[in-house]
Amino acid sequence: MMPGRSLNGFLAALARATSSAAPACIRDGPVLVVALFNRLCREQAVVRVAPLTVHTYGILMDCCCRTSRPDLGLAFFGRLLRTGLKTNEITATTFLKCLCYAKRTDEAVNVLLHRMPELGCVPDAFAYSTVLKSLCDNSMSQQGLDLLHMMAKEGGGCSPNVVAYSTVIHGFFKEGEIGKACNLFHEMMQQGVEPNVWTYSSIIDALCKARAMDKAELVLQQMVNKGVQPNNVTYSCMIHGYSTSGRWKEAAKLLREMKSRGLILDIVTRNSFLASLCKHGRSKEAAEFLDSMTAKGHKPDIVSYCILLHGYGTEGCFADMIDVFYSMESNGIAADCHVFNILINGYAKRGMTEEAMLIFTEMRGQGVSPDVVTYSIVIAALSRMGKLTDAIEKFNEMTALEVQPDTTVYHSLIQGCCIDGDLVKAKELMFEMMNGGIPRPNIVFFNSVINSLCKEGRVMDAHDVLDLVIGIGERPNVITFNSLIDGYCLVGNMDKAFKILDVMESVGVEPNVVTYSTLLDGYSKNRRIDDALTLFREMPRKRIKPDTVTYGIMLDGLFRAGRTVAAMEMFHEMIESGTTVDILIYNIKLGGLCRNNCVDEAIALFQKLRAMNVKFNIEILNTMINAMYKVQRKEEAKELFATISANGLVPNESTYAVVIRNLLKGGAVEDADNMFSSKDNSGIVPSSRLINDIIRMLLEKGEIAKAGNYLSKVDGKSISLEASTASLMLSLFSRKGKHQEDIKLLPANIFKEIFYGILGVMTSDGDLGKDSSTASCDRG
């Protein structure tokens, strides 16, 4: 006969045999325990075993939980009760675990509070913690808190300990109840229960996920002050939090601190840090970090490579991206479909369709089958580039390979067809979608297509798409018609734009403030300010209240039409109506006053606003600096430029252009040179227009050598010689020009640029009708 103690010891040892170090035959110990018990029951006549004890049943119930069969564990407990054996605290707690695993938490609470005492078992802290964990895991943390308080009230040997408190705190954080979690944390401290590293890590993790990094830092500091040392989990939470918040510098600092303590960062947090670097355009630093971790034996996984590939692709560093791709194989990681999708998408987003297709071909060559995402990227890229035939060919290929097209694929093709004008094919694809159980594109999709066409001035094509929308039974909305109105305004056809209002009324679509603002903007830009005023006065009768944007459009239109008095009246009307006056309105007003030679009035308004501590943007300061120079208030202009940084702003290219042009107009050539150098030191790239303006102004002042310095910056690419500049140079340096002898002061290669500039002049006099002052060399 096998003694009961020996059997229990054997079963307990077998139940623990789950690690990879165990022999293969007993790798799954808990399953074997249950199987062995069943066999013993069947062969009782052959194998003589001592009567089963309460401990035997406890072991069996625990094994059932560990094999995800809590129902069997409950059955074993029922069998235990039928044997008449007395239940002890350990077995009762295991029974609680079975109930919790079976998602019968309410019953577990009842057993804990009522049945256990009836069975002569006193619940201990472990029993309470088991039920608390189940309540919190099932988003019932408030009930967990109630049970915790009940536990504290009972007192004795089962007072809440750090595990109980930490469990409920963690539960509240998971449910987003940050306030309740923090309150319980403070209550825990007041009760004299010292938090452990798990408590602090749980709090820090929740705060990091909520992007409350300042609070997480305070908790970390409190943790250290209390003598609780952060562990891998704590650091990982903080680094992940900093990384996802874009604070990669802080993440890097913690990473160094972690290394100095000999702690190892897990792969998930390493990848999070990599992603943060790549997201902020620091893919090269991400690659260095990856290499350093690899050198220390912490090998990257496929996710690490995907992050780096995506980073390089987003930055357009394709040589580096391909190098990383080929390094994967040498590190024993095979590229899967997702990796190839990243490569293809990287090229496709930059319009490099040929390179994308080469990767697509290589993918097939390596035996990796494209999925719906691959085809979606390829088809979208081809459609965007106007290669609709190739896109449809890929669509047919994917269906032949039984790769089911999804909504994205159909949308890309339908949009391509609409842009290409092939509405018959677009309609055919829509019906194919619906036959495949995929909902057809809605009005939001078509609005995007119509808006895109209207922005290109293809209003008639947009109208054809609208007819298609109506033809398939989709109802256009106010956004659809607003796009059409904007398109007609863009091409200057205001009569048709206005008639859209009648169309809207006929189909029962009410115009909104955007509709009227778009029409008003069209009238203003097409120099029909009286029509704009008439329409503006109609708005109240249509029960449409003008907003800040509407008033801004009207103010700008009136100022540009030279109707300053009417503009000022409109501004006062805006204030009286209670409409918000924002910084853009002040920008329009100040610019309008300056444009209409009311500079002193503009400066007075500006100074009044400064006294009111109104926060200006850089555009307003640029306007005012220019205005002050215009009325010879140079010292005020210089002072205002000097205070830009103090206002929390940064000078932009326009700021420097305004100052440089005005300095040159006033003959302060050296000061203008110094200002240009200051701009270069700030890392601001000059525009082609600014360089041309400087060259012309210097040439007109006879500063040939200095003009030559700026001419050397003309590269024919980012900076080209404008036609008017070339024409001026031709007149100055020709045989009859007054500066013919100074031609040696110019860069040797500039005559090639003059040739291209002259072509610009010729073009401007021809069919294109370009203004010679703006025509520039385009070698595309």
NORTACOR-V639985 format. One record per run of one state. SS is the DSSP state (H for helix, E for strand, - for the rest). FROM is the first residue (numbers start at 0). TO is the last residue. If there is no record, write none. Layout:
SS_FROM_TO, SS_FROM_TO
//
This chain:
-_0_0, E_1_1, -_2_2, H_3_14, -_15_22, H_23_25, -_26_27, H_28_41, -_42_47, E_48_48, -_49_52, H_53_65, -_66_68, H_69_82, -_83_87, H_88_100, -_101_103, H_104_117, -_118_123, H_124_136, -_137_139, H_140_153, -_154_154, H_155_157, -_158_160, H_161_173, -_174_176, H_177_189, -_190_195, H_196_208, -_209_211, H_212_224, -_225_230, H_231_243, -_244_246, H_247_259, -_260_265, H_266_278, -_279_281, H_282_294, -_295_300, H_301_314, -_315_316, H_317_329, -_330_335, H_336_348, -_349_351, H_352_364, -_365_370, H_371_383, -_384_386, H_387_399, -_400_405, H_406_419, -_420_421, H_422_434, -_435_441, H_442_454, -_455_457, H_458_470, -_471_476, H_477_489, -_490_492, H_493_505, -_506_511, H_512_524, -_525_527, H_528_537, -_538_538, H_539_541, -_542_546, H_547_559, -_560_562, H_563_576, -_577_581, H_582_594, -_595_597, H_598_610, -_611_616, H_617_629, -_630_632, H_633_641, -_642_643, H_644_646, -_647_651, H_652_664, -_665_667, H_668_680, -_681_686, H_687_699, -_700_702, H_703_710, -_711_720, E_721_721, H_722_732, -_733_738, H_739_744, -_745_748, H_749_763, -_764_774, E_775_775, -_776_779
//
